[in-house]
């Protein structure tokens, strides 16, 4: 009986060693690398149909900028103060003016407007125009804003429905 327990113990130890390795291999980065193709990294530059292609390193830098400046309120592309308005492409395209392109998002980040474009929300949403209130915006330049916009526009392509999915995923 003792040898049975010893054998089971050794098998359990081997399983505890192998299991994390298998899990790690199943979620490692090579699967994500396949998603960083030119189509994924190409997004609308402006409302006129122009396109811009970001590099993988730009999007990785942009991810850090987004996480340190925007994710507190927009984790996974959800708007925590109004979960019905996300950062998914459909919601961005329905804003006025449309924010489903780099120029539209950069303009919004400089001077935040309500979803219908009727009034400024700079006193409640971080923007360059309100950097006296939202000090984290002081360190962002136009290139940083462009990168953040590129990250927002590519995130749904990489993360699918979980990006900006609103209250069904959050």
Beta strands, then each sheet from edge to edge (+ up, - down):
strand 1: 42-44
strand 2: 51-53
sheet 1: 1+ 2-
end
